[in-house]
Amino acid sequence: MDSRFAGKVMLVTGAASGIGRRTSERLIAEGAVVHGADLAEVRIDGVLGHKLDVTSESAWQTLIMSIAEQHGRLDGLVNAAGVIRMGSTMETTIEDFRLVMAVNVEGTFLGCKHAMRVMQRHGAGSIVNLSSTAGLCGSPGAAAYTASKGAVRLLTKTSALEAIAMPSRIRVNSVHPALTNTPMADAIVEQLGGSNEIRQALSDLMPSGRLAEPDEIASAILFLLSDEASYMNGSELVIDNGFTAQ
Ligand SMILES: NC(=O)c1ccc[n+]([C@@H]2O[C@H](COP(=O)([O-])OP(=O)(O)OC[C@H]3O[C@@H](n4cnc5c(N)ncnc54)[C@H](O)[C@@H]3O)[C@@H](O)[C@H]2O)c1
C-alpha cells in the first residue's frame, strides 16, 4: 500500500457525497486519519464523521479545535462542500445567490481561516479548495455558481501568498474540475428540466464526450495534499480533459 499519507491527519468537507466522499476513501486507503464533515451524515468505513454546516464559524472552530486537541496537528484540509443553483444573471434570485456564496465562498474562507491557524502552530499543512472550470471562464446560466468559484480561485491565491510570507510551510491550491459525475451533476440536470437530452447535451459540452469521474478529481486532490506537490502554492490545477483548452 502506498503510504504517502500514513499518520497524516486530514479533514474533508462535503465528505458525504461525490468528490469529497471519493477523496476521503482514497485518503483512508493511503493510510491517513480522515475526518469527514458534511451537513449530511458521513458513512465511510474508517472515516471519522462529523456534522458540519460550513457556513457556521462557531461550528468550524469547534471541529478544528477538537481535531487539533485530539491529534495535535492538522496536515490537510479539502474544502469540497458545495452547492449549485442554476440561473442566469437576470433570473437568479438574491436568496439563491446568497446561498451559493455562503456555502461555496464563506464556507471555504472559514475553512482556510481556521485550518491555517492550526497549521501555522504545527508548522505545515496543505489546503485544497474546490473551484471549477466555472471559476475560470463564464458559464451562461450559472451566474451565482461562477461568481462563487471565481471567488474561491482568488481567495486561494491570496491565502497562499499569505502562507508563503509566514515561517510555516503551508500550501493552498485550488482544483478546477469540469463537469463531474456526482449528485451535483444530477442536480444540474434536474434544475435544467431533468431530461435525458439535457444530460446528453452536458456530456456533449466536453471535448471527450464524457464527464469526469470523482476518482479522477480525487487523484489530483491527493497529489496537491501530498509532499510531491511541495513547490505548488497558489496554483490552479485544471482537471477538464481539454474543456478550457478549446
Ligand atoms: N460535480 C461537478 O460537476 C463539479 C465540477 C467542478 C467543481 N465541483 C465542486 O466540487 C465540490 C464537490 O462537488 P460534488 O460534485 O462532489 O457535489 P455533491 O453534491 O456530490 O457533494 C457536495 C456535498 O456538500 C455538502 N454540503 C452542501 N452544503 C453544505 C454545508 N452548508 N455544509 C456542509 N456540507 C455541505 C452536501 O451535503 C454534499 O454531501 C463542490 O464544491 C463543487 O462545486 C463539482
The ligand as an SDF file (V2000), in Angstrom:
LIG
                    3D

 44 48  0  0  0  0  0  0  0  0999 V2000
  -19.7440   17.7530   -9.9040 N   0  0  0  0  0  0  0  0  0  0  0  0
  -19.2380   18.6900  -10.6850 C   0  0  0  0  0  0  0  0  0  0  0  0
  -19.5320   18.7460  -11.8960 O   0  0  0  0  0  0  0  0  0  0  0  0
  -18.2310   19.6650  -10.1350 C   0  0  0  0  0  0  0  0  0  0  0  0
  -17.3810   20.3090  -11.0340 C   0  0  0  0  0  0  0  0  0  0  0  0
  -16.4620   21.2430  -10.5500 C   0  0  0  0  0  0  0  0  0  0  0  0
  -16.3980   21.5180   -9.1970 C   0  0  0  0  0  0  0  0  0  0  0  0
  -17.2430   20.8730   -8.3480 N   0  0  0  0  0  0  0  0  0  0  0  0
  -17.1410   21.2210   -6.9330 C   0  0  0  0  0  0  0  0  0  0  0  0
  -16.6720   20.1040   -6.2160 O   0  0  0  0  0  0  0  0  0  0  0  0
  -17.1890   20.1310   -4.8830 C   0  0  0  0  0  0  0  0  0  0  0  0
  -17.8470   18.8080   -4.6080 C   0  0  0  0  0  0  0  0  0  0  0  0
  -18.9440   18.6580   -5.5100 O   0  0  0  0  0  0  0  0  0  0  0  0
  -19.6710   17.2780   -5.7950 P   0  0  0  0  0  0  0  0  0  0  0  0
  -19.8560   17.2090   -7.2510 O   0  0  0  0  0  0  0  0  0  0  0  0
  -18.9830   16.1870   -5.0710 O   0  0  0  0  0  0  0  0  0  0  0  0
  -21.0790   17.6100   -5.1430 O   0  0  0  0  0  0  0  0  0  0  0  0
  -22.0780   16.7260   -4.2520 P   0  0  0  0  0  0  0  0  0  0  0  0
  -23.3850   17.4190   -4.3340 O   0  0  0  0  0  0  0  0  0  0  0  0
  -21.9940   15.2920   -4.6350 O   0  0  0  0  0  0  0  0  0  0  0  0
  -21.4560   16.8860   -2.7900 O   0  0  0  0  0  0  0  0  0  0  0  0
  -21.4610   18.1110   -2.1270 C   0  0  0  0  0  0  0  0  0  0  0  0
  -21.5640   17.8620   -0.6380 C   0  0  0  0  0  0  0  0  0  0  0  0
  -21.5420   19.1320    0.0310 O   0  0  0  0  0  0  0  0  0  0  0  0
  -22.4300   19.0330    1.1250 C   0  0  0  0  0  0  0  0  0  0  0  0
  -22.8520   20.3570    1.5770 N   0  0  0  0  0  0  0  0  0  0  0  0
  -23.6980   21.2210    0.9440 C   0  0  0  0  0  0  0  0  0  0  0  0
  -23.8940   22.3090    1.7070 N   0  0  0  0  0  0  0  0  0  0  0  0
  -23.1560   22.1370    2.8440 C   0  0  0  0  0  0  0  0  0  0  0  0
  -22.9510   22.9100    4.0160 C   0  0  0  0  0  0  0  0  0  0  0  0
  -23.5530   24.0910    4.1990 N   0  0  0  0  0  0  0  0  0  0  0  0
  -22.1180   22.4150    4.9670 N   0  0  0  0  0  0  0  0  0  0  0  0
  -21.5220   21.2150    4.8090 C   0  0  0  0  0  0  0  0  0  0  0  0
  -21.7030   20.4290    3.7320 N   0  0  0  0  0  0  0  0  0  0  0  0
  -22.5000   20.8920    2.7560 C   0  0  0  0  0  0  0  0  0  0  0  0
  -23.5880   18.1970    0.6150 C   0  0  0  0  0  0  0  0  0  0  0  0
  -24.3500   17.6480    1.6840 O   0  0  0  0  0  0  0  0  0  0  0  0
  -22.8630   17.1480   -0.2180 C   0  0  0  0  0  0  0  0  0  0  0  0
  -22.5690   15.9950    0.5440 O   0  0  0  0  0  0  0  0  0  0  0  0
  -18.1580   21.3210   -4.8350 C   0  0  0  0  0  0  0  0  0  0  0  0
  -17.5000   22.4390   -4.2900 O   0  0  0  0  0  0  0  0  0  0  0  0
  -18.4660   21.5670   -6.2930 C   0  0  0  0  0  0  0  0  0  0  0  0
  -18.8490   22.8980   -6.5300 O   0  0  0  0  0  0  0  0  0  0  0  0
  -18.1390   19.9440   -8.7760 C   0  0  0  0  0  0  0  0  0  0  0  0
  1  2  1  0
  2  3  2  0
  2  4  1  0
  4  5  1  0
  4 44  2  0
  5  6  2  0
  6  7  1  0
  7  8  2  0
  8  9  1  0
  8 44  1  0
  9 10  1  0
  9 42  1  0
 10 11  1  0
 11 12  1  0
 11 40  1  0
 12 13  1  0
 13 14  1  0
 14 15  2  0
 14 16  1  0
 14 17  1  0
 17 18  1  0
 18 19  2  0
 18 20  1  0
 18 21  1  0
 21 22  1  0
 22 23  1  0
 23 24  1  0
 23 38  1  0
 24 25  1  0
 25 26  1  0
 25 36  1  0
 26 27  1  0
 26 35  1  0
 27 28  2  0
 28 29  1  0
 29 30  1  0
 29 35  2  0
 30 31  1  0
 30 32  2  0
 32 33  1  0
 33 34  2  0
 34 35  1  0
 36 37  1  0
 36 38  1  0
 38 39  1  0
 40 41  1  0
 40 42  1  0
 42 43  1  0
M  CHG  2   8   1  16  -1
M  END
$$$$
